[in-house]
Amino acid sequence: MSIEITNLTHHFGADPVLRDISLSVADGEIVALLGPSGSGKTTLLRIIAGLTPHTRGQLYISGEEVSHLPAGERRAGFVFQHYALFRHMTVFDNIAFGLTVLPRKDRPSKKVIHEKVTALLEKMQLPHLAQRYPAQLSGGQQQRVALARALAAEPRILLLDEPFGALDTQVRIELRRWLRQLHQSLRFTAVFVTHDQDEALEVADRVVVMHNGQIEQIAAPDTLQENTENRFVTEFLGQVNTLNGVITDSGILQIAGVNQPVSFTAAPGKVSVFVRPWALTLSAVFSPGCFAAQVCSVRSYGHYRKAMVTTAAAGHEMTVILPQDAPEVISGESVWLTAQSVRVFRGEDELMWHMTINPVT
């Protein structure tokens, strides 16, 4: 079941919370709403569910305009961060609840309900817990029950608000892998809210990055991090180092004495140059395009090492991610720093350039 949102705006009083949101979710797709607190993610999810009315704009589910429909008529399953299970009901009865309260004309027989719940318990890997109560379950088990309950009524869409936010790190990692596998099996249409970048990138087919009530970028996980469209997304997604640069009158990008001709027409002036930690290399040998740097610290993290360095190109410490087989560096050592690829911005939003460094000396 598809979702289509067109020019959706929402205000709390006079304050705009969502600004001209347009988004399409294809049938069988799982989409993550990713952004910092206050970006409008949960508000958008609640509007889709019918729990919060929007100020203006259109909202379609499976081609039907549903803005006028109450939540109960939208057939949207909703999974909350804190489970919201009925404490006095067993796991089996929690999952069956949504089916047992349907209007009589829509309600399945007891036999069909039993078969559906039993099948869901198997899917959720919970058949041995059917007669337990929520208080007897772990947090991860409770969230699986909540998801099974939402799926039992065969919703047109599934909406999840920070579904794993209350769980320990290891449990979250296990559950997001499990959710991805479940989605591949059942192919339900889903939208979930998260502030966890790893969660969004691992689970979703596409990621919607939000900030200040607006959509900043929509992209597949495998392209998002290396193809950011503006400064906010570049800084928000993963670690990034910032260098101070300038476009000269002759059209050269200059960073602390390293010159690079640009491949487009750019007005002279100051620019910000962004480079990911894994796009930096350190060497004891000078080569054209290197920056002089000093190693402040080095720590090993299993399959990689993290070095903190200072350089005049940045004016502050920079993070460098090195594979374990890279030449060893030690704290206090003077080295040469090379940026393999960078993104260049003027001001807050304008992406001027994404390039691989081939320095001109």
N, C-alpha and C positions, 0 to 999 in steps of 0.2 A: 504494500500500500504506500503510495507516494505522499509527500508533503510539499506544498508549494506556498511560500510566504512572499508577499509582494508589498513593498513600500510600507512596512509595518512600523508604527511609531507608538510609543507609550510614555505617558507622563504620570508622575506622582505629584499631584498638585500642579505647580508651575514648572517643576523640574523634569526635564526630559531624561528618561531612563533608557529608552531604546530610540534610535534615530534612523528612520528610513531603512529598515532591515528587509532585504530580499534574499531568499534562500530556497533552493530546491533540494529535496532528499528523495532519491530514487527508490522504487520498490525493492526491498531486500537489502538496502544499504544501511550501514551503521555510521553515524556522523557524531563527532565529538565537538562540543562547544567548549573551547579552551580560552582561558583568560584570567587576569588577576581578579581579586575580590572587587566587587562593585562594577564589573564590566557589563552586567546585564544578562549573564548566562542563565541564571535560575529564573529570572523574570521571563525571558523568552520561552523557556521550557514550560513554565506555568501557563503562559498564554496559549501555547500549543495544546496543553492538556485541558484548557477551559477553566482553570482555577483562578486566573487573573484576566479581567477583560482588557483589551487593548484600546488605545485612543482612536487610531485609524489604521487603515490598511486592510489587506485581504489575506485570509488563511484558508487553504484548501487541503483536505485529506481525501485522497483517492478521487480527485476532481470535484469534490463537493465542498462548497463554501460553508464553513462550519463556525464562523465568527458568532453567529446567533445561537448556536447550540450550547446547552449546558454541558458540563464535564461528563455527566453520566451518559449522554447520547453521542459522544465522540468516539467511544470504543477505544480509548487510549489507556494502556496499562501504565501505572506510575510506580516506580520503585524509589523509596526515600533513602537518605543516607543512614537513618537510624532505624531501619527495618519496619517499624510500625506493625509488628506482629501482635496478634491477640494472645495475651499471656495465659488466658484460661483455656485455650484450645490446643489440641495436639498439632503436630506438624501436618498430619493428614487433613485435619479439619481446617487448619489455616489455609491450606492450598485449595481445599474444596469450597471455601466460604463464598467466593465470588460467583460460583455456579449455583449454590444453594439459594441465593437471594435474588436470582433472576426472576422476572415476571413468569408466572406459571406457563404461559404460552411459549416462552423461550427456554424454560428450564429443562435441562436434560434429565433423563430418568436416573434413579439412584445407581443403577447398574452402569450407565454411561459415565456418571460422575466418578464412580469408583475406578473404572478403567482409565479415565483421563488422569486422575490423580496418581494412580499407580505408575502410569507411563512417565509422568513428570518426575516422580520420585526417582525413577531409574535414570532419567536424563540428568537430573541434578546430583546423582550419586548419593542419594539419601534414603534408599528403601529401608535400611536398617534402623532409621530414626523416625519412622512414621508415627509411632505412638508416644514419642517424647514431647515435652513441652518446651517452649522457647528458652526458659531459664536453664534448661539442661543442655543447651547447644552452645557451641563456640560462636564468635562473631561471624566467621566465614560461613558456618552452617546456617545461621539465621538469615544472612543475606541471600543465600541460595533458596531458602524457603520463601523469602519475600519475592524473589524473581519468579519462582514457580507459581506463586499465587497470582502474580501479574499476568503470567502467560496462560493460566488455566482457562480464562474466559475468552481466549483467542482474540486478543485485541488487534485492531487494525495497525496500531503503532505501539511501540514500547518506549517509554520515557524514563530516564534514570538520572536522578539528581545526586551527584557525588556518591555513587553507589558503594564505593570502597573506602571512602574518606575516613570512616571511623575505625578502620582495621589496622592491625600492625603491618609493617612494611612487607614482611615475607608472605603474609596471608594475602595482601593486596596483589603481589606479583603472581601468586598462584591463581587467584580468582580472575585476574584480567586475562591470563592465558586460557583459563577455562571458559570465560565468557566469549572469547574470540572463537574457540572451537565450537561452542554451543551455537553461536550465530552462523557459523559455516554449515552446521548441520540443519538448523531450522530455517535460516534465511528470513528472519523477521526484520521489519523496518524499525530502526531504533535511533534515538537521539539521546546522548548522555552528556551531562555537565561534569567537567573536571577542571581542577587547577594543576593537575599533575601531568607534565609534558610527556613523560614516559608512558603513562597510561593512555593518553590520547593517541600517541604515535603507534603504540603496540596494538590497540584494540580497533581503532576506527579505520574505515575505508577512506574517509576524508576528514580533515580537521578544519574547523571554523575558528579562527583566532579573533577574539573580541576585545574591545578596549573602549571605555567611556561610552557604552551603549551603541557602538558601531562595529560593523564587521571590517576588520583590517585586511584579512586574507583568507581565502579558501583554497586548500590544496591537499593532494594525497600525501600521506606521511613521508614517502620515500623522496618526495621532491621539495617538501616544505622548508626544511632546515637550510638547504643550500640554495634555495630560490626565493628568499624573502623579498617582499615587494616594497617594504618601507622600513624606516628606522626602528619603529616600535617593535615590529615582529622580529627584526634582526636581534635586538637587545633582549627581547622576552624569551626567545627560543634558545635555550642552551647558553653555555658560556661564550663570551665574545670579548675580544680586546679592542680598544679604541686607540687609534693613532691620529695625531693632528697633521693635516695636510693642507696644501694650497695649490690651486691651479694658477700657473704663472701667465703673464701676458702672451707668452709664446705657445700656450696650450700644453704645458708640461705639468704633470702631477708631481709635486715635490714633497717628499716626506723626510725631514731631517737630513737633507743632502742627497737623498736617493731620487733620481729623476725617472719618470715614466711617461712617454707620450700617450695621450688619450685618443681613443678611437671615435670621438664625437666632438661636436662643437660645444665648448663649455666656457661660460663667462669666467674671467679671473676672479679669484676670491678664496676664502677659507672653506675647507671641506673636512668632513669626518670620514676616516677610513676604518673599516671594521674587518677584523680577521679572527677566525676561529682558532682556538688553542692548538688543534691538530693540524692546522694549515701553516704552522710555524716550525722551523727547524733550527737547531743550534749546531755550530761547528767551531772548531779551534782554528780553522783556516779561513782567511779572508777570500771572498769572491765578490765580483761586482753586484751591487744591489743589497749587500748586507748592512745591517745596523750594528754598531758596537753596543754590546750589552754586558751586564754583569749578573751572574747567578746568585740569587739570594738564598734559595733553598731548593732541595730536591727530595721528593718522597716517592716511594714505590707503592703501587696499588695492584700488585699481581701482574697482569699482562701489560701494564703501561706504567710510566713514571710521569709525575707532574713536577715541572720546574717553574719556579717564580723568578722572573728576571726584571731588571730595570734597564731602561734605554732612554736616550734623549728624544727618541721618536715619539714616545708616549708621555713621558713626564710622570709616570706612575708604574707600579708593578704590573707585569703582564704574565699571563698563564700560558705555559707551553706544555702540550701533551706529547710525550715521546714514547715510541714503542720500546719494549725492553731490549731489543737488539740494536737500538740506536747507540752511537758512541757515548760513553759515560761522561757526565759532567758533574762537577762538585761545587758545593756552596763556596762563594767567594771567587770563583774562576771568571776570567774575562773571556767572552765568546763573541761569535758573530751570529746575528739573528737574521733569518731570511723568512719573508712572508711568501708562501706559495700562491695564495689567491686571496683577494680582498674584495670588499664591497664599499663603494664610495657614495656618500650622501652629502647633499647640501641642505642645511636646515633640518627640520624634523622628519620630513616625509619623502623628499624627492630622491629616488634612486637614480644616481647618475651613471653608475658603471659597476659591472661585475667582471673582474678580469683575473687572469693569471699573470703574475709578475714576471716580466722580462726586462730587467733594468737597462736604462740607457745611462752611461757614465759620462 
